[in-house]
Amino acid sequence: MDQNKEPRLDKSWRSAMVMVGIAFSIPSSFAVPILIGYLSDKKYNTAPIFLIIGLILAVFSVAMAINTLIKKMNAMK
């Protein structure tokens, strides 16, 4: 038996780790652009223009994160 061989992770463990990564990335992908937009509106005394831009960017980044999740899950099959 070769003892130098690295242990292989089974599919369920890899799937769980992908889900945990996405679980942390989606909230931050959503919150950061909105927070930046809110703070920019407050600093420059504008209407919710930057907040709306931040919301649009947040939705786009969450969609990209979900797309990445789907690609990773399909690659594990």
N, C-alpha and C positions, 0 to 999 in steps of 0.2 A: 504494500500500500504506500502510495506517495504522500508523505506528510507535508511537503511543501505546497501542495495544492490548496488554493484558497477555497473556503466553504462557499457554496452557491446559495443564494437566497431564493426561496421559492416564490412563485408568482404572487401569492396572497400578501407576503411581506413587502414585496416591491410595490404592489398596488397600494398598500396602506401607506407607504412612505410617500408615494406620489400624491395621495389624497391629503396627507398632513402638510406637504409643501404647498399645495394649492389652498388649503384652509388658512394658511398664514399669508399667502400672497394676495388673495382676493380682497380681504378687508383693507390691507395697506394700499393696494392698487386703487381702491375706491376712495379711501379717506384722504390720501395725500393731495391729489389734485383739487379736491373740493376745499380742503383746508387752505391750500395756497390761494385759490380763487377768493375765498372768504376774506383772508387776511389782506389780499391785494385790494379788494373793494373797500375794506376798512381804511387802509393806508391812503389810497388815492381818492377816497370819498366819491366813489362811483356807485351807480345803481348796481343791481346784481349781475352786471355784465361779466365780470371775471368769475363769479360764482357759477354762472351758466356755462361759461367756457370750461371751467374745472369739472363741472358735472358731465359735460360731453366727453372730455378727455378721460374721466373716470369710467364711464360706460364703455368707451373704446378699449381701455386697458384691461378691464374685467373680461370683455369679450375675447381679447387676445389670450388672457390667462386660461380661460375655459377652452379655447381652441388648442392651446398647448397641452392641457390635460387630456383632451380627446385624442390627440396625436400620440401622447405617451401611453395611454391605455390601449390604443390599437396596436402600438408597436410591441406590447408585451404579450399579445395573443399568439 
